[in-house]
Amino acid sequence: MFNPFAPGFFDDPYSHYAVLREQDPVHRTPFDVWILFGYEECNTLLRDQSLSVEMDKALAVNPAMRTQRMSQLEGLFPEVGDARLNRSILFIDPPDHTRLRRLVSSVFTPRRIESLRAMVRSLVDLALDGVEGPGEMDVIADLAFPLPFTVISEMLGMPDSDRDQLRAWSHRAVKLLDPILSDDDARAAVESGMAMYGHCSEVIAWKRKNLADDLLSALITAEDEGDTLSAEELLDTVVLLFIAGHETTVNLIGNGTYRLLGNRSQLERLRDDDSLDRAAIEELLRFDSPVQFSRRIT
């Protein structure tokens, strides 16, 4: 029986996946949810345009699919529920998804991304310089956790003074993506998310009057054939960049460092050949992914 909530499961999830991939690659759970473990099966499913990521569509057909998390949030915050999460670009289908993705991706120009390279290198160098004294570092606390949040803040043009508070809110709010959460943790996560939305809304209002050469200004002015981001879409996108962009990068750096330290031959190969950087990142994302599942609804 596949049980990802069993104690110790995530200490070594891949051994469990390997058994299921061999014995039951298309696994039906007691909750009438199917889980796929094989590469070909997952690749086919993710490319199937007839499937949906929108929970609202599934609930309209089968109300029994209402999740424990949705009921929990609606009980704690009747005025919020799960609506804002389900409005994210992550959980909407084409053509709405296509439209939002086109508007948002238009501002991530090669010039803008390249302009971040020197800043990222400087931040990494600064973190590594701190190792010289003690001779050791906590990769998560000293590098992986602060680095992506600082980069996202700089990229958006957010005030420096807001970073610590935004990072604390983001770290708590992302817990809403955990499959099981106590009422206290769910309450703290929602309250942090609401506070983050309120603060980012104020920053956006200020930025509209003080446009600059940064990503937030570009998102505000983004246009495609007369179409622009609505106020809610802009706010959702900014918050998503912080929450989703931060957590996944933290886990990529942490997991990747751990795996490379456990495979010295590959680490040395990567050190000796800079041309392998891009392929190495893709392989680390595949080998020990920061995101362990993706849902599709029939």
Stockholm file with secondary structure:
# STOCKHOLM 1.0

chainA/1-298         MFNPFAPGFFDDPYSHYAVLREQDPVHRTPFDVWILFGYEECNTLLRDQSLSVEMDKALAVNPAMRTQRMSQLEGLFPEVGDARLNRSILFIDPPDHTRLRRLVSSVFTPRRIESLRAMVRSLVDLALDGVEGPGEMDVIADLAFPLPFTVISEMLGMPDSDRDQLRAWSHRAVKLLDPILSDDDARAAVESGMAMYGHCSEVIAWKRKNLADDLLSALITAEDEGDTLSAEELLDTVVLLFIAGHETTVNLIGNGTYRLLGNRSQLERLRDDDSLDRAAIEELLRFDSPVQFSRRIT
#=GR chainA/1-298 SS CCCTTSTTGGGSHHHHHHHHHHHCSEEECTTSCEEECSHHHHHHHHTCTTCBCCHHHHHHHCGGGCCHHHHHHHHHCTTTTTHHHHTSGGGCCTTHHHHHHHHHHTTCCHHHHHTTHHHHHHHHHHHHHTTTTTSCCCIIIIIITHHHHHHHHHHHTCCGGGHHHHHHHHHHHGGGGSSCCCHHHHHHHHHHHHHHHHHHHHHHHHHHHSCCSSHHHHHHHCCBTTBCCCHHHHHHHHHHHHHHHHHHHHHHHHHHHHHHHTCHHHHHHHHHCGGGHHHHHHHHHHHTCSCCCCCCBC
#=GC SS_cons         CCCTTSTTGGGSHHHHHHHHHHHCSEEECTTSCEEECSHHHHHHHHTCTTCBCCHHHHHHHCGGGCCHHHHHHHHHCTTTTTHHHHTSGGGCCTTHHHHHHHHHHTTCCHHHHHTTHHHHHHHHHHHHHTTTTTSCCCIIIIIITHHHHHHHHHHHTCCGGGHHHHHHHHHHHGGGGSSCCCHHHHHHHHHHHHHHHHHHHHHHHHHHHSCCSSHHHHHHHCCBTTBCCCHHHHHHHHHHHHHHHHHHHHHHHHHHHHHHHTCHHHHHHHHHCGGGHHHHHHHHHHHTCSCCCCCCBC
//
